[in-house]
Amino acid sequence: MSREELSRVKRNPSVYRREAGGGGGKGGGGNGGPPKKKKKRLTRKRVLWTLFFATALAVLLAMGGYLFITLSGEKLLNENQDKLTVNPPTKIYDRNANLIAELSLEKIDPVESEKIPDLIKQAFVATEDKRFYEHKGVDLWSIGRAAAKDVVARSMVEGGSTITQQLAKNIFLTRDKTFFRKATEMSIAMALERQKTKDQILTMYLNRINFGGTVYGIKAASERYFGQSDLNQLKLWQIATLAAMPKGPSRYNPLKNPELSKERRGVVLELMYQQGYITEQERDEAKAVNYNYKPPEKKQKYQAFIDFAIDEAEDKFGLTEDDLNIGGYKIYTTMDKDAQQTVEDAFADSDNFEKSVDDKPVQGSMVIINQDNGSIVALLGGRNYEKKGYSRVTGSRRSPGSSIKPLVAYAPALESGKFTMESSVSNEKQCFGDYCPTNLHGYSKSISMSEALTKSENIPAVWLLNEIGVNTGFKFARQLGLTLSDTDNNLSLALGGMEKGTNTLEMAQAYTAFATGGELREAYAIKSIQDSSGSTVYKADTTAKRVMKESTAYQMTEMMQEVVQSGTGRKARIDRPVAGKTGTTQSGYSGVSSNRDVWFVGYTPELTAAVWMGYDDPDRQHLLKNSSPLAAAFWGKVMEKVVQNYPAKSFPKPDNLKLPSPSPTENPNEPVTGLSASYDASTGTVNLAWQPVAAAGAEYRIYRKESSESDFTLLLSTMTPGAGDLSAMAGLTYEYYVTAYYSDTQTESDPSNKVTVLVEGASPSPSASPSASPPPSVPPTDDQSGVVQPGGEQGNPDAGGENGGGENTPPAVSVPPSPSPSPSPSADDPAAAPAAEPATPDSGAKEGQTGPASGRGKGQGNGQGNGNGLGVEDAQPVDGLGG
């Protein structure tokens, strides 16, 4: 190309392109355009190289940031090493934002290294950081393992922290569990290793770590948990107990969770043995010791609720006790100060509890919940509760006895739509496979659902659960918040047969669903938490979920109001409407008629509450003579005062509620006629006979009055027109009358004619009889559980007597005389005989009485019976799985 052409191309390149392409050969088209550029293909090699360089850049940036943080470790250490906290103490408020507590630290002056025994140092090294003397503050092997777990969990779940890093965390101010916080912690740890010896680091660590609650440092912990200020006096098991705590200061607190503490202590001792610090014999001896130290009382008002709220902050928000102690938080709780004080006063009054046989007190637990929003207004987990002590609100799980019947049998049966509260259910003596529960009041062909619950009969509850399907009741109870094991999925669940039991928090929460018309909210103690800057970092979720139909909750409330008005829960009556259910667990020992657990769970239109009473470790010597009326009376005494601060309301009633009407009887008010009586001296029995009424399914109730008494008392009930009074005493004169009770309409007829009998010592001597017709013969039966002696004061429906058996609700069935003794009924039933009367020796196997509180029951079973089944009303299986 000539110089002139080149100059022309530079001035106008498009001319050159047109000219160059105008030839039409291989190089171009007819229009003279330029050749098209070839696109580069996206190959695997290119993708890999791109990813490599992007990753390398990210790594370099991360290393640069990490290097910057690491280099600042010395500065951070120098600035913060004398600071445990710079925030104000965490403050706790009640539901009205009144300050109720501050978390002030319990910290004793540091202990010098030479005054800390080597065994203490070895225990913590073996447990927390076995490579402590090998690394330089950061253990890369532990970090790698932790990182792998974090990747799998997609969050920071594994610390991988050395002792030095734990110390660094205690003097670093930010509590967030993030990568940069972790990196900064590592930078301080490496700076510590450069400035301090290993022994100095370990000594600082032991003097500054948290040992539960507001306790900091090894010496403070020794004094708190063992009353020992001289560390050289600590025994191996005590040292291992303290070394177990850094992993979870609250979880492994020996005062609060002695069993978990002992379990973790065993892990510490095993690690010490494996690393050569102790012998096998020393390990085994230290493992076997039980913790039983009681620290001096340090009274703090509302301590139980405060501790519960702190635990909730840990569980629901992920804060550690250390975070709460030094974080400067504000915790707003749901506690009602007046209600909490009322509960604490009631627990402090020994007259509210049965007197113990020795120095082991009868214990108790109570939870009160505002069902409208799920907030816990008051709670207490034991008498003489200590700070961070053992709380039976959540720590103890016991058989709920008959208080579980509404949750697993009656409510799910109503929910199924196959039953209403007026439906007739079976009350006949029967077995369900190999599971054979029994009634206290005897038996009848049928009984209304409402009356069965009022009397707390056992057969109807099991029959209902069998009708709707065990799994239906099991799932229904789980939906209400009960913690059930898979092994609980059997028929004995209807009577409280559970492998692990439940607690007052779960039971109170479950019953709130009845009080709200079928909606359930998770119970909570914290409304909100603010951090030191005033930002709200946690807020309670009060969302409700519907767990049953309004009609189901309404019918359950109607029936359980009757339990309180005229059934086993009469001691819980107060000046507000109350619905609830009693529960009693029998001893489980053959021939011992005392009880292990007594319950009352109930609700007003404003509040729901659960009460449990019993021994922590029941055995033959430590059982309750009283039954559930004791718990019901305690419930009533507390709630009578608590509800006064809440505006009175009514129980909710569904709109347009339509329930099937029961079939009317032929003559619902037909009285009994033709009553006659005669005394049989050979059997010591007053025999009674009368004409049957025309209506089918009528129940006959026999009333008696001794000549020195002012009122008639219900003696027994039967489904047949004839019965025998075995309890008449020689030399006394008795007067009788009979009524007909119609379960379909829940009405009782007018009294029959009255007859009088003088009981003579030798020969039959009827004193008066309107009819000379002899009494019908009643065939003998092997069941005697219907023969019931009234307990407490005769004729006084509220007299409990020492054994709590004075509420004379009617027994269900009369049986003829028999030479064999009847099994002792549970004191939970108002008509129960005195607790000292022995049960039939083999009643546990034949009648299905409850099993012991631990281990596996002996009961009947192809998987149907849990524990030993049931011997009497409201006497439920405890633990273990039958047959």
PyMOL commands that set and color helices and strands:
alter all, ss='L'
color gray80, all
select helices_A, chain A and resi 3-11+13-21+44-71+73-80+113-115+118-128+140-153+163-170+179-195+198-208+218-226+231-233+236-243+258-274+280-288+303-317+321-326+337-348+350-352+401-415+449-455+458-468+470-479+486-488+491-495+504-515+550-566+570-572+628-645+843-846
alter helices_A, ss='H'
color red, helices_A
select strands_A, chain A and resi 91-93+99-102+106-107+215-216+330-333+363-370+375-380+424-427+444-448+519-520+526-530+536-539+545-546+579-586+595-603+608-614+673-680+685-691+699-706+713-718+722-725+733-742+747-748+755-758
alter strands_A, ss='S'
color yellow, strands_A
deselect
rebuild
show_as cartoon
